[in-house]
Amino acid sequence: MSEHTEQCLVIEWAKWMARQDPRLDLLFAIPNGAKLPYRRTPRGVRYSPEAMRLIAEGLRRGVPDLFLPVPAIDNGQITYCGLFIEMKDTGGRLTPDQKDTIERLRAMRYRVEVCYGADQAIRTIAQYLELPYQPDLGLPARRERV
């Protein structure tokens, strides 16, 4: 499956599970890697007015795909300020911008994980929130693939 499809499954799972744990309703996507339409100048140079607008609004390369703004607490102490997940498909690799951003976020006490597929991302989120991972309660689309 594509990275897009896998990430959609994670979001669908979180929406479904938010009935049991409302913290999951806070999970959101950061569309920094969105493929934006582009145009060409009369000289053939590519440009994207949409990308230029989003960059002006703060679009940044290297930012992970998903963020759960829930602190992890152990013995009354905050261990992580939140969880970032970078989704990758099989064989996907981190860019230099992603590696740099991940390193900087980790230095700021965020947990950052690179997940290859929805299963790994869901397990990561469940572990982070100390929820039992229940593969038999997975999404219908995911069960068909297993």
KOLMI-805075 format. One record per atom (N, C-alpha, C): chain; x, y, z; residue number from 0. Coordinates in nm, 4 decimals. Last residue first. Layout:
<rs>
R / A / X / Y / Z / NUM
...
</rs>
This chain:
<rs>
R / A / -0.3884 / -0.8920 / 0.6251 / 145
R / A / -0.3105 / -0.9790 / 0.7143 / 145
R / A / -0.3226 / -1.1235 / 0.6740 / 145
R / A / -0.5674 / -0.7580 / 0.4651 / 144
R / A / -0.4285 / -0.7677 / 0.4200 / 144
R / A / -0.3495 / -0.8679 / 0.5005 / 144
R / A / -0.8057 / -0.7509 / 0.6028 / 143
R / A / -0.8030 / -0.8190 / 0.4741 / 143
R / A / -0.6601 / -0.8472 / 0.4291 / 143
R / A / -0.7417 / -0.5888 / 0.8188 / 142
R / A / -0.7626 / -0.7315 / 0.8427 / 142
R / A / -0.7560 / -0.8100 / 0.7110 / 142
R / A / -0.7366 / -0.3359 / 0.7005 / 141
R / A / -0.6124 / -0.3931 / 0.7502 / 141
R / A / -0.6279 / -0.5439 / 0.7702 / 141
R / A / -1.0016 / -0.2872 / 0.6477 / 140
R / A / -0.9064 / -0.2877 / 0.5367 / 140
R / A / -0.7748 / -0.3527 / 0.5785 / 140
R / A / -1.1127 / -0.2924 / 0.9125 / 139
R / A / -1.1465 / -0.3948 / 0.8138 / 139
R / A / -1.0466 / -0.4013 / 0.6988 / 139
R / A / -0.8683 / -0.2312 / 1.1713 / 138
R / A / -0.9619 / -0.1833 / 1.0711 / 138
R / A / -0.9929 / -0.2924 / 0.9695 / 138
R / A / -0.8473 / -0.4448 / 1.4658 / 137
R / A / -0.7969 / -0.3546 / 1.3624 / 137
R / A / -0.9053 / -0.3159 / 1.2631 / 137
R / A / -0.8844 / -0.6162 / 1.6693 / 136
R / A / -0.9807 / -0.5059 / 1.6594 / 136
R / A / -0.9381 / -0.4045 / 1.5533 / 136
R / A / -0.6734 / -0.7849 / 1.6647 / 135
R / A / -0.8011 / -0.8405 / 1.6231 / 135
R / A / -0.9100 / -0.7344 / 1.6142 / 135
R / A / -0.4671 / -0.6344 / 1.7777 / 134
R / A / -0.4727 / -0.6506 / 1.6318 / 134
R / A / -0.6048 / -0.7081 / 1.5828 / 134
R / A / -0.4487 / -0.4245 / 2.0146 / 133
R / A / -0.5410 / -0.5335 / 1.9880 / 133
R / A / -0.5536 / -0.5531 / 1.8375 / 133
R / A / -0.2515 / -0.3042 / 2.2642 / 132
R / A / -0.2603 / -0.3169 / 2.1180 / 132
R / A / -0.3421 / -0.4411 / 2.0887 / 132
R / A / -0.3627 / -0.1103 / 2.5336 / 131
R / A / -0.3345 / -0.2445 / 2.4814 / 131
R / A / -0.3467 / -0.2435 / 2.3295 / 131
R / A / -0.1875 / 0.1952 / 2.5877 / 130
R / A / -0.3109 / 0.1261 / 2.5535 / 130
R / A / -0.2753 / -0.0152 / 2.5080 / 130
R / A / 0.0044 / 0.3918 / 2.6379 / 129
R / A / -0.0117 / 0.2779 / 2.7295 / 129
R / A / -0.1484 / 0.2131 / 2.7131 / 129
R / A / 0.0624 / 0.5698 / 2.4459 / 128
R / A / -0.0506 / 0.6036 / 2.5332 / 128
R / A / -0.0785 / 0.4954 / 2.6380 / 128
R / A / 0.2717 / 0.4307 / 2.3240 / 127
R / A / 0.2959 / 0.5645 / 2.3786 / 127
R / A / 0.1873 / 0.6024 / 2.4789 / 127
R / A / 0.1398 / 0.2010 / 2.2315 / 126
R / A / 0.2443 / 0.1891 / 2.3335 / 126
R / A / 0.2679 / 0.3236 / 2.4019 / 126
R / A / -0.0283 / 0.3205 / 2.0396 / 125
R / A / -0.0860 / 0.2443 / 2.1510 / 125
R / A / 0.0155 / 0.2317 / 2.2647 / 125
R / A / 0.1651 / 0.4282 / 1.8658 / 124
R / A / 0.0714 / 0.5157 / 1.9353 / 124
R / A / 0.0126 / 0.4451 / 2.0572 / 124
R / A / 0.2900 / 0.1896 / 1.7783 / 123
R / A / 0.3677 / 0.2959 / 1.8422 / 123
R / A / 0.2768 / 0.3870 / 1.9236 / 123
R / A / 0.0792 / 0.0532 / 1.6560 / 122
R / A / 0.1466 / -0.0068 / 1.7722 / 122
R / A / 0.2244 / 0.0991 / 1.8500 / 122
R / A / 0.0324 / 0.2350 / 1.4479 / 121
R / A / -0.0721 / 0.2090 / 1.5474 / 121
R / A / -0.0117 / 0.1473 / 1.6732 / 121
R / A / 0.2748 / 0.2136 / 1.3052 / 120
R / A / 0.2328 / 0.3422 / 1.3616 / 120
R / A / 0.1283 / 0.3224 / 1.4716 / 120
R / A / 0.2707 / -0.0558 / 1.2259 / 119
R / A / 0.3782 / -0.0078 / 1.3124 / 119
R / A / 0.3398 / 0.1248 / 1.3785 / 119
R / A / 0.0365 / -0.0554 / 1.0660 / 118
R / A / 0.0488 / -0.1428 / 1.1826 / 118
R / A / 0.1543 / -0.0916 / 1.2797 / 118
R / A / 0.0932 / 0.1261 / 0.8558 / 117
R / A / -0.0071 / 0.1589 / 0.9574 / 117
R / A / 0.0079 / 0.0733 / 1.0823 / 117
R / A / 0.4443 / 0.1695 / 0.7695 / 116
R / A / 0.3109 / 0.1127 / 0.7587 / 116
R / A / 0.2232 / 0.1452 / 0.8786 / 116
R / A / 0.6993 / 0.2265 / 0.9353 / 115
R / A / 0.6829 / 0.1692 / 0.8024 / 115
R / A / 0.5493 / 0.0958 / 0.7979 / 115
R / A / 0.7794 / 0.5160 / 1.1120 / 114
R / A / 0.6967 / 0.3949 / 1.1065 / 114
R / A / 0.6752 / 0.3534 / 0.9613 / 114
R / A / 0.9894 / 0.6738 / 1.3243 / 113
R / A / 0.9687 / 0.6498 / 1.1822 / 113
R / A / 0.8973 / 0.5162 / 1.1724 / 113
R / A / 0.9153 / 0.8846 / 1.5981 / 112
R / A / 0.9341 / 0.7502 / 1.5451 / 112
R / A / 0.9099 / 0.7505 / 1.3951 / 112
R / A / 0.9906 / 1.0838 / 1.8669 / 111
R / A / 0.9751 / 1.0829 / 1.7220 / 111
R / A / 1.0078 / 0.9425 / 1.6729 / 111
R / A / 0.8969 / 1.2578 / 2.1483 / 110
R / A / 0.9263 / 1.1264 / 2.0957 / 110
R / A / 0.8979 / 1.1317 / 1.9463 / 110
R / A / 1.0590 / 1.5522 / 2.2544 / 109
R / A / 0.9480 / 1.4905 / 2.1829 / 109
R / A / 0.9910 / 1.3496 / 2.1443 / 109
R / A / 1.2689 / 1.6963 / 2.3722 / 108
R / A / 1.1905 / 1.6021 / 2.4521 / 108
R / A / 1.0587 / 1.5596 / 2.3867 / 108
R / A / 1.4332 / 1.8290 / 2.2013 / 107
R / A / 1.3343 / 1.9108 / 2.2729 / 107
R / A / 1.2351 / 1.8250 / 2.3520 / 107
R / A / 1.5706 / 1.6344 / 2.0726 / 106
R / A / 1.6456 / 1.7148 / 2.1694 / 106
R / A / 1.5525 / 1.8023 / 2.2535 / 106
R / A / 1.3725 / 1.5535 / 1.8957 / 105
R / A / 1.4109 / 1.4643 / 2.0058 / 105
R / A / 1.4881 / 1.5410 / 2.1135 / 105
R / A / 1.3810 / 1.7716 / 1.7199 / 104
R / A / 1.2601 / 1.7459 / 1.7997 / 104
R / A / 1.2918 / 1.6557 / 1.9182 / 104
R / A / 1.6378 / 1.7375 / 1.6072 / 103
R / A / 1.6065 / 1.8588 / 1.6834 / 103
R / A / 1.4831 / 1.8402 / 1.7710 / 103
R / A / 1.6098 / 1.4897 / 1.4783 / 102
R / A / 1.7126 / 1.5089 / 1.5815 / 102
R / A / 1.6801 / 1.6292 / 1.6696 / 102
R / A / 1.4060 / 1.5553 / 1.2961 / 101
R / A / 1.3849 / 1.4517 / 1.3974 / 101
R / A / 1.4855 / 1.4677 / 1.5110 / 101
R / A / 1.5379 / 1.7470 / 1.1373 / 100
R / A / 1.4195 / 1.7847 / 1.2156 / 100
R / A / 1.3942 / 1.6838 / 1.3272 / 100
R / A / 1.7421 / 1.5872 / 1.0220 / 99
R / A / 1.7746 / 1.7046 / 1.1032 / 99
R / A / 1.6577 / 1.7432 / 1.1931 / 99
R / A / 1.5910 / 1.3972 / 0.8809 / 98
R / A / 1.6858 / 1.3545 / 0.9843 / 98
R / A / 1.7187 / 1.4698 / 1.0787 / 98
R / A / 1.4552 / 1.5670 / 0.7006 / 97
R / A / 1.3806 / 1.4886 / 0.7993 / 97
R / A / 1.4721 / 1.4438 / 0.9134 / 97
R / A / 1.6687 / 1.6663 / 0.5483 / 96
R / A / 1.5843 / 1.7595 / 0.6237 / 96
R / A / 1.5059 / 1.6858 / 0.7329 / 96
R / A / 1.7650 / 1.4255 / 0.4298 / 95
R / A / 1.8490 / 1.4995 / 0.5248 / 95
R / A / 1.7687 / 1.5990 / 0.6092 / 95
R / A / 1.4914 / 1.1874 / 0.4406 / 94
R / A / 1.5709 / 1.2894 / 0.3720 / 94
R / A / 1.6626 / 1.3560 / 0.4746 / 94
R / A / 1.4626 / 0.8388 / 0.4995 / 93
R / A / 1.4554 / 0.9756 / 0.5491 / 93
R / A / 1.5417 / 1.0673 / 0.4635 / 93
R / A / 1.3042 / 0.6131 / 0.2701 / 92
R / A / 1.4208 / 0.6615 / 0.3446 / 92
R / A / 1.3985 / 0.8048 / 0.3897 / 92
R / A / 1.1145 / 0.3163 / 0.2055 / 91
R / A / 1.1258 / 0.4610 / 0.2154 / 91
R / A / 1.2436 / 0.5015 / 0.3024 / 91
R / A / 1.0759 / 0.0452 / 0.2138 / 90
R / A / 1.1901 / 0.0942 / 0.1370 / 90
R / A / 1.2074 / 0.2444 / 0.1411 / 90
R / A / 0.7355 / 0.0834 / 0.2499 / 89
R / A / 0.8462 / -0.0113 / 0.2504 / 89
R / A / 0.9586 / 0.0405 / 0.1608 / 89
R / A / 0.6711 / 0.4264 / 0.3392 / 88
R / A / 0.6325 / 0.2984 / 0.2830 / 88
R / A / 0.7549 / 0.2085 / 0.2824 / 88
R / A / 0.6502 / 0.6079 / 0.6458 / 87
R / A / 0.7258 / 0.5680 / 0.5272 / 87
R / A / 0.6657 / 0.4406 / 0.4713 / 87
R / A / 0.5731 / 0.8770 / 0.8598 / 86
R / A / 0.5273 / 0.7580 / 0.7887 / 86
R / A / 0.6160 / 0.7344 / 0.6661 / 86
R / A / 0.6765 / 0.9880 / 1.1586 / 85
R / A / 0.7083 / 1.0024 / 1.0171 / 85
R / A / 0.6695 / 0.8713 / 0.9499 / 85
R / A / 0.5173 / 1.1179 / 1.4344 / 84
R / A / 0.5393 / 0.9980 / 1.3550 / 84
R / A / 0.5672 / 1.0385 / 1.2107 / 84
R / A / 0.5599 / 1.2510 / 1.7594 / 83
R / A / 0.5610 / 1.2735 / 1.6156 / 83
R / A / 0.5844 / 1.1399 / 1.5471 / 83
R / A / 0.4146 / 1.3111 / 2.0671 / 82
R / A / 0.4630 / 1.2073 / 1.9767 / 82
R / A / 0.4488 / 1.2515 / 1.8313 / 82
R / A / 0.5216 / 1.5100 / 2.3507 / 81
R / A / 0.4254 / 1.4663 / 2.2513 / 81
R / A / 0.4919 / 1.3664 / 2.1598 / 81
R / A / 0.7094 / 1.5377 / 2.5470 / 80
R / A / 0.6105 / 1.6447 / 2.5327 / 80
R / A / 0.4994 / 1.6090 / 2.4347 / 80
R / A / 0.8009 / 1.2736 / 2.7691 / 79
R / A / 0.7958 / 1.3285 / 2.6331 / 79
R / A / 0.6865 / 1.4337 / 2.6278 / 79
R / A / 0.7907 / 1.2617 / 3.0449 / 78
R / A / 0.9055 / 1.2018 / 2.9769 / 78
R / A / 0.9155 / 1.2493 / 2.8321 / 78
R / A / 0.6980 / 1.4309 / 3.3254 / 77
R / A / 0.6801 / 1.4291 / 3.1804 / 77
R / A / 0.8067 / 1.3724 / 3.1174 / 77
R / A / 0.6262 / 1.2466 / 3.6193 / 76
R / A / 0.7207 / 1.3301 / 3.5440 / 76
R / A / 0.6923 / 1.3186 / 3.3944 / 76
R / A / 0.4692 / 1.0638 / 3.7510 / 75
R / A / 0.4407 / 1.2051 / 3.7715 / 75
R / A / 0.5330 / 1.3000 / 3.6967 / 75
R / A / 0.5638 / 0.8195 / 3.6470 / 74
R / A / 0.5834 / 0.8538 / 3.7887 / 74
R / A / 0.5682 / 1.0036 / 3.8142 / 74
R / A / 0.5537 / 0.9550 / 3.3359 / 73
R / A / 0.5987 / 0.8368 / 3.4079 / 73
R / A / 0.6318 / 0.8788 / 3.5508 / 73
R / A / 0.3712 / 1.0630 / 3.0578 / 72
R / A / 0.4045 / 1.0876 / 3.1981 / 72
R / A / 0.4410 / 0.9551 / 3.2639 / 72
R / A / 0.3729 / 1.2300 / 2.7552 / 71
R / A / 0.3871 / 1.0993 / 2.8192 / 71
R / A / 0.4371 / 1.1248 / 2.9605 / 71
R / A / 0.1350 / 1.4692 / 2.6284 / 70
R / A / 0.2604 / 1.4352 / 2.6967 / 70
R / A / 0.2564 / 1.2924 / 2.7517 / 70
R / A / 0.0101 / 1.4984 / 2.3112 / 69
R / A / -0.0229 / 1.4455 / 2.4434 / 69
R / A / 0.1080 / 1.4111 / 2.5123 / 69
R / A / -0.0335 / 1.5604 / 2.0275 / 68
R / A / 0.0113 / 1.6558 / 2.1300 / 68
R / A / -0.0323 / 1.6166 / 2.2710 / 68
R / A / 0.0809 / 1.3815 / 1.7781 / 67
R / A / -0.0122 / 1.3580 / 1.8884 / 67
R / A / 0.0341 / 1.4468 / 2.0044 / 67
R / A / 0.1203 / 1.4153 / 1.4328 / 66
R / A / 0.1565 / 1.4637 / 1.5659 / 66
R / A / 0.0435 / 1.4350 / 1.6629 / 66
R / A / 0.2670 / 1.3033 / 1.1237 / 65
R / A / 0.1601 / 1.3009 / 1.2241 / 65
R / A / 0.2117 / 1.3535 / 1.3570 / 65
R / A / 0.4985 / 1.3508 / 0.9626 / 64
R / A / 0.3637 / 1.3486 / 0.9053 / 64
R / A / 0.2504 / 1.3614 / 1.0059 / 64
R / A / 0.7710 / 1.5793 / 1.0507 / 63
R / A / 0.7011 / 1.4502 / 1.0443 / 63
R / A / 0.5548 / 1.4636 / 1.0048 / 63
R / A / 0.9383 / 1.8073 / 0.8377 / 62
R / A / 0.8518 / 1.7917 / 0.9550 / 62
R / A / 0.7773 / 1.6581 / 0.9430 / 62
R / A / 1.0809 / 1.8441 / 0.6009 / 61
R / A / 1.1370 / 1.7602 / 0.7052 / 61
R / A / 1.0506 / 1.7378 / 0.8271 / 61
R / A / 1.0081 / 2.1833 / 0.5173 / 60
R / A / 1.0544 / 2.0504 / 0.4788 / 60
R / A / 1.1004 / 1.9754 / 0.6033 / 60
R / A / 0.7252 / 2.3695 / 0.6127 / 59
R / A / 0.8676 / 2.3380 / 0.6314 / 59
R / A / 0.8975 / 2.1976 / 0.5853 / 59
R / A / 0.5063 / 2.6429 / 0.5964 / 58
R / A / 0.5375 / 2.5092 / 0.5468 / 58
R / A / 0.6877 / 2.4856 / 0.5576 / 58
R / A / 0.4358 / 2.9045 / 0.6652 / 57
R / A / 0.5145 / 2.8245 / 0.7584 / 57
R / A / 0.5415 / 2.6816 / 0.7169 / 57
R / A / 0.3209 / 3.0728 / 0.4853 / 56
R / A / 0.2434 / 3.0447 / 0.6071 / 56
R / A / 0.3192 / 2.9560 / 0.7054 / 56
R / A / 0.5017 / 3.0641 / 0.2782 / 55
R / A / 0.4874 / 3.1917 / 0.3493 / 55
R / A / 0.4116 / 3.1732 / 0.4809 / 55
R / A / 0.4443 / 2.8055 / 0.1982 / 54
R / A / 0.5771 / 2.8351 / 0.2545 / 54
R / A / 0.5717 / 2.9655 / 0.3327 / 54
R / A / 0.1876 / 2.8469 / 0.0919 / 53
R / A / 0.2054 / 2.7630 / 0.2105 / 53
R / A / 0.3424 / 2.7848 / 0.2759 / 53
R / A / 0.2504 / 3.0107 / -0.1298 / 52
R / A / 0.1588 / 3.0591 / -0.0256 / 52
R / A / 0.1793 / 2.9791 / 0.1034 / 52
R / A / 0.4138 / 2.8382 / -0.2762 / 51
R / A / 0.4679 / 2.9663 / -0.2302 / 51
R / A / 0.3823 / 3.0229 / -0.1176 / 51
R / A / 0.2307 / 2.6348 / -0.3324 / 50
R / A / 0.3473 / 2.6066 / -0.2482 / 50
R / A / 0.4058 / 2.7358 / -0.1935 / 50
R / A / 0.0549 / 2.7778 / -0.4988 / 49
R / A / 0.0058 / 2.7184 / -0.3747 / 49
R / A / 0.1213 / 2.6896 / -0.2790 / 49
R / A / 0.2161 / 2.8470 / -0.7177 / 48
R / A / 0.1629 / 2.9538 / -0.6331 / 48
R / A / 0.1141 / 2.9003 / -0.4986 / 48
R / A / 0.4926 / 2.6919 / -0.8193 / 47
R / A / 0.3636 / 2.6587 / -0.7605 / 47
R / A / 0.3174 / 2.7736 / -0.6729 / 47
R / A / 0.6822 / 2.6372 / -1.1210 / 46
R / A / 0.6557 / 2.7091 / -0.9966 / 46
R / A / 0.5157 / 2.6739 / -0.9491 / 46
R / A / 0.9322 / 2.5547 / -1.3600 / 45
R / A / 0.8190 / 2.5142 / -1.2770 / 45
R / A / 0.8063 / 2.6059 / -1.1557 / 45
R / A / 1.0085 / 2.7136 / -1.6636 / 44
R / A / 1.0463 / 2.6938 / -1.5237 / 44
R / A / 0.9212 / 2.6605 / -1.4423 / 44
R / A / 0.9509 / 2.7797 / -1.9274 / 43
R / A / 0.9498 / 2.6395 / -1.8883 / 43
R / A / 0.9890 / 2.6105 / -1.7442 / 43
R / A / 0.9190 / 3.0388 / -2.0000 / 42
R / A / 1.0520 / 2.9799 / -2.0241 / 42
R / A / 1.0615 / 2.8349 / -1.9768 / 42
R / A / 0.6657 / 3.1002 / -1.9112 / 41
R / A / 0.6875 / 3.0920 / -2.0564 / 41
R / A / 0.8242 / 3.0307 / -2.0917 / 41
R / A / 0.6447 / 2.8697 / -1.6291 / 40
R / A / 0.6586 / 3.0041 / -1.6852 / 40
R / A / 0.6744 / 2.9893 / -1.8367 / 40
R / A / 0.4081 / 2.6302 / -1.5284 / 39
R / A / 0.5364 / 2.6605 / -1.5921 / 39
R / A / 0.5326 / 2.8039 / -1.6456 / 39
R / A / 0.2781 / 2.5167 / -1.2123 / 38
R / A / 0.2630 / 2.5757 / -1.3457 / 38
R / A / 0.4022 / 2.5951 / -1.4034 / 38
R / A / 0.1604 / 2.2501 / -0.9983 / 37
R / A / 0.2534 / 2.3551 / -1.0379 / 37
R / A / 0.2198 / 2.4044 / -1.1782 / 37
R / A / 0.0045 / 2.1178 / -0.7044 / 36
R / A / 0.0071 / 2.1425 / -0.8488 / 36
R / A / 0.1034 / 2.2569 / -0.8809 / 36
R / A / 0.1865 / 1.9378 / -0.4550 / 35
R / A / 0.1077 / 2.0534 / -0.4950 / 35
R / A / 0.1144 / 2.0724 / -0.6457 / 35
R / A / 0.1845 / 1.6880 / -0.2331 / 34
R / A / 0.2187 / 1.7145 / -0.3729 / 34
R / A / 0.1264 / 1.8261 / -0.4215 / 34
R / A / 0.2907 / 1.7360 / 0.1000 / 33
R / A / 0.1815 / 1.7307 / 0.0022 / 33
R / A / 0.2328 / 1.7632 / -0.1376 / 33
R / A / 0.4531 / 1.7308 / 0.3146 / 32
R / A / 0.4998 / 1.6620 / 0.1953 / 32
R / A / 0.3956 / 1.6562 / 0.0857 / 32
R / A / 0.3153 / 1.8585 / 0.5176 / 31
R / A / 0.4319 / 1.9242 / 0.4592 / 31
R / A / 0.4814 / 1.8586 / 0.3318 / 31
R / A / 0.0639 / 1.8263 / 0.6667 / 30
R / A / 0.0800 / 1.7966 / 0.5235 / 30
R / A / 0.1986 / 1.8666 / 0.4577 / 30
R / A / 0.0294 / 1.6612 / 0.9430 / 29
R / A / 0.1012 / 1.7823 / 0.9040 / 29
R / A / 0.1374 / 1.7636 / 0.7566 / 29
R / A / -0.2581 / 1.5346 / 1.1143 / 28
R / A / -0.1572 / 1.5272 / 1.0088 / 28
R / A / -0.0960 / 1.6644 / 0.9839 / 28
R / A / -0.3224 / 1.4539 / 1.4622 / 27
R / A / -0.3475 / 1.5240 / 1.3359 / 27
R / A / -0.2287 / 1.5123 / 1.2417 / 27
R / A / -0.4862 / 1.3497 / 1.7541 / 26
R / A / -0.3897 / 1.3145 / 1.6492 / 26
R / A / -0.4230 / 1.3899 / 1.5215 / 26
R / A / -0.6913 / 1.3912 / 1.9312 / 25
R / A / -0.5969 / 1.5017 / 1.9116 / 25
R / A / -0.4934 / 1.4727 / 1.8031 / 25
R / A / -0.8259 / 1.1621 / 1.9696 / 24
R / A / -0.8931 / 1.2616 / 1.8864 / 24
R / A / -0.8021 / 1.3812 / 1.8588 / 24
R / A / -0.6850 / 1.0267 / 2.1596 / 23
R / A / -0.6579 / 0.9948 / 2.0191 / 23
R / A / -0.7250 / 1.0918 / 1.9230 / 23
R / A / -0.7954 / 1.1019 / 2.3974 / 22
R / A / -0.6666 / 1.1606 / 2.3602 / 22
R / A / -0.6347 / 1.1358 / 2.2129 / 22
R / A / -1.0237 / 0.9470 / 2.4430 / 21
R / A / -1.0378 / 1.0757 / 2.3741 / 21
R / A / -0.9055 / 1.1434 / 2.3374 / 21
R / A / -1.0615 / 0.6248 / 2.4011 / 20
R / A / -0.9597 / 0.7111 / 2.4601 / 20
R / A / -0.9592 / 0.8443 / 2.3855 / 20
R / A / -1.2927 / 0.5264 / 2.2846 / 19
R / A / -1.2414 / 0.4616 / 2.4053 / 19
R / A / -1.1384 / 0.5483 / 2.4771 / 19
R / A / -1.3257 / 0.6921 / 2.0711 / 18
R / A / -1.4432 / 0.6664 / 2.1559 / 18
R / A / -1.4007 / 0.6032 / 2.2879 / 18
R / A / -1.0889 / 0.6734 / 1.9397 / 17
R / A / -1.1096 / 0.7926 / 2.0228 / 17
R / A / -1.2346 / 0.7796 / 2.1089 / 17
R / A / -1.0888 / 0.4612 / 1.7649 / 16
R / A / -1.0460 / 0.4358 / 1.9024 / 16
R / A / -1.0672 / 0.5550 / 1.9954 / 16
R / A / -1.1694 / 0.5942 / 1.5276 / 15
R / A / -1.2495 / 0.4844 / 1.5816 / 15
R / A / -1.2178 / 0.4614 / 1.7292 / 15
R / A / -0.9580 / 0.7716 / 1.4933 / 14
R / A / -1.0954 / 0.8216 / 1.5062 / 14
R / A / -1.1854 / 0.7165 / 1.5704 / 14
R / A / -0.7456 / 0.5890 / 1.4683 / 13
R / A / -0.7477 / 0.6845 / 1.5797 / 13
R / A / -0.8885 / 0.7405 / 1.6011 / 13
R / A / -0.8160 / 0.4559 / 1.2286 / 12
R / A / -0.8056 / 0.3810 / 1.3551 / 12
R / A / -0.8174 / 0.4766 / 1.4740 / 12
R / A / -0.7924 / 0.6728 / 1.0503 / 11
R / A / -0.9215 / 0.6052 / 1.0663 / 11
R / A / -0.9251 / 0.5274 / 1.1979 / 11
R / A / -0.5177 / 0.7238 / 1.0760 / 10
R / A / -0.6149 / 0.8268 / 1.1155 / 10
R / A / -0.7528 / 0.7642 / 1.1371 / 10
R / A / -0.4165 / 0.4834 / 0.9723 / 9
R / A / -0.3818 / 0.5256 / 1.1088 / 9
R / A / -0.4848 / 0.6271 / 1.1589 / 9
R / A / -0.5187 / 0.4904 / 0.7124 / 8
R / A / -0.5602 / 0.3835 / 0.8032 / 8
R / A / -0.5294 / 0.4199 / 0.9486 / 8
R / A / -0.3769 / 0.7089 / 0.6092 / 7
R / A / -0.5231 / 0.7178 / 0.6220 / 7
R / A / -0.5759 / 0.6104 / 0.7170 / 7
R / A / -0.1220 / 0.5957 / 0.6023 / 6
R / A / -0.1490 / 0.7056 / 0.6950 / 6
R / A / -0.2991 / 0.7243 / 0.7144 / 6
R / A / -0.1609 / 0.4041 / 0.3989 / 5
R / A / -0.1227 / 0.3614 / 0.5337 / 5
R / A / -0.1535 / 0.4711 / 0.6361 / 5
R / A / -0.2165 / 0.5726 / 0.1808 / 4
R / A / -0.3166 / 0.4765 / 0.2270 / 4
R / A / -0.2878 / 0.4321 / 0.3695 / 4
R / A / 0.0316 / 0.7131 / 0.1630 / 3
R / A / -0.0960 / 0.7832 / 0.1824 / 3
R / A / -0.2017 / 0.6898 / 0.2410 / 3
R / A / 0.2109 / 0.5111 / 0.1042 / 2
R / A / 0.2244 / 0.5839 / 0.2311 / 2
R / A / 0.0944 / 0.6567 / 0.2645 / 2
R / A / 0.0327 / 0.2337 / -0.0468 / 1
R / A / 0.1063 / 0.3594 / -0.0506 / 1
R / A / 0.1163 / 0.4209 / 0.0892 / 1
R / A / 0.0842 / -0.1192 / 0.0000 / 0
R / A / 0.0000 / 0.0000 / 0.0000 / 0
R / A / 0.0880 / 0.1246 / 0.0000 / 0
</rs>
